Amino acid sequence: STNFPGINLLLNDDTARAVQQKVERNEVDFGIGSIWQPSSLLKYTPLFADKLELVFHRDHYLSESDAPVPWDDLHGETFLDSGITKTMLARQVLGQSKFDFPNITTLLAMLRSNLGISVLPSLAIPKTDGELRSRTLEPSETRNIHLITRNDWTLSPAAEAMIETIINEMLRVGRQVIVTFPNFGFWRHRLQIFFGQTPVSKELPYQWYDTPNVHVLTINDFEK
């Protein structure tokens, strides 16, 4: 672009597992996607959350309503699994599927052929596709998207500029900005400090020696 002359952009579209592995092996500057498996080598910076929806062909009986679909109503349905559905506990309760499509292009083709139903993030569902329909799930589930970088790696100026451009574009089109951070002043964390231990919890799940959180703060610190 005119803002960044002389810089070439190579964009790889891959699974969450492959994206994380490429960042770990320094094959790419950074990745954007969901967490496949937590790794102490990587830093995960939350970007946004994407709601998961049930997707099916327009001729499927599920297209007769727009109401949320309870998971219990999906027993006996032919599920077309993907990397996303394999991580969903509610999906596993329904039993194993004979169909697994790690590539979303192939999965969409199978859905268009009315071979079954699947679950996709709302941003991955073609909104102008006349053959596919979608409904929200009950209870609803979301997929968290992160900026994935290596803890021990300094990004190039070009990669830093690209990340800044992505974040600025999100702020331009987004209706809300959600700021999240581990609250070091949370009472359970303070209790662990009282007993001489570095806090480890669901909200702050790292040991002191492998934490990706460079800065720890409390809500009062942030408000100041």
JORA-V692747 format. One record per residue. N is the residue number from 1. PSI is psi in radians with two decimals (999 if undefined). Layout:
N/PSI, N/PSI
This chain:
1/3.00, 2/-0.43, 3/-0.49, 4/1.24, 5/2.49, 6/0.03, 7/2.20, 8/2.41, 9/2.17, 10/2.03, 11/2.07, 12/2.21, 13/2.02, 14/3.12, 15/2.86, 16/-0.67, 17/-0.82, 18/-0.66, 19/-0.83, 20/-0.74, 21/-0.63, 22/-0.63, 23/-0.74, 24/-0.64, 25/0.11, 26/0.53, 27/-0.35, 28/2.79, 29/-0.74, 30/2.92, 31/2.77, 32/2.08, 33/-3.02, 34/2.88, 35/2.10, 36/-1.03, 37/2.28, 38/2.39, 39/2.35, 40/-0.22, 41/-0.30, 42/2.70, 43/2.28, 44/2.00, 45/1.99, 46/2.38, 47/-0.93, 48/2.95, 49/2.44, 50/2.20, 51/2.42, 52/2.43, 53/2.65, 54/2.28, 55/2.45, 56/2.96, 57/2.68, 58/-0.40, 59/-0.07, 60/2.57, 61/-0.39, 62/-0.33, 63/-0.06, 64/-0.19, 65/2.74, 66/0.01, 67/2.72, 68/2.55, 69/2.07, 70/2.47, 71/-0.62, 72/-0.38, 73/-0.08, 74/0.10, 75/2.33, 76/-0.16, 77/2.63, 78/1.89, 79/2.35, 80/1.79, 81/2.77, 82/-3.10, 83/-0.49, 84/-0.85, 85/-0.49, 86/-0.36, 87/-0.01, 88/2.07, 89/-0.74, 90/-0.60, 91/-0.70, 92/-0.49, 93/-0.45, 94/-0.07, 95/2.93, 96/2.68, 97/2.64, 98/-0.07, 99/2.27, 100/2.09, 101/1.65, 102/-0.36, 103/2.16, 104/-0.53, 105/-0.76, 106/-0.71, 107/-0.79, 108/-0.65, 109/-0.69, 110/-0.65, 111/-0.69, 112/-0.44, 113/0.03, 114/0.73, 115/-0.13, 116/-2.91, 117/2.86, 118/3.14, 119/2.29, 120/2.67, 121/2.54, 122/-0.59, 123/-0.29, 124/-0.07, 125/2.13, 126/1.93, 127/-0.40, 128/0.13, 129/2.03, 130/-0.21, 131/-0.34, 132/2.58, 133/2.82, 134/2.67, 135/2.63, 136/2.82, 137/2.75, 138/1.98, 139/2.69, 140/2.67, 141/2.65, 142/2.79, 143/2.18, 144/2.24, 145/2.31, 146/2.69, 147/2.14, 148/2.11, 149/2.90, 150/2.48, 151/-0.60, 152/0.46, 153/2.32, 154/2.15, 155/2.60, 156/2.77, 157/-0.62, 158/-0.73, 159/-0.69, 160/-0.74, 161/-0.64, 162/-0.76, 163/-0.75, 164/-0.68, 165/-0.73, 166/-0.81, 167/-0.72, 168/-0.66, 169/-0.66, 170/-0.71, 171/-0.51, 172/-0.75, 173/-0.32, 174/2.58, 175/-0.42, 176/2.61, 177/2.12, 178/2.10, 179/2.18, 180/2.55, 181/2.70, 182/2.17, 183/1.80, 184/-0.29, 185/0.08, 186/2.49, 187/-0.60, 188/-0.63, 189/-0.73, 190/-0.60, 191/-0.71, 192/-0.67, 193/-0.67, 194/-0.62, 195/0.25, 196/0.39, 197/2.53, 198/2.29, 199/2.32, 200/2.13, 201/-3.10, 202/-0.65, 203/-0.44, 204/1.28, 205/0.32, 206/2.56, 207/2.79, 208/-0.49, 209/-0.18, 210/0.36, 211/2.34, 212/-0.07, 213/1.73, 214/-0.63, 215/2.27, 216/2.45, 217/2.98, 218/2.99, 219/-0.69, 220/-0.70, 221/-0.79, 222/-0.72, 223/-0.49, 224/999
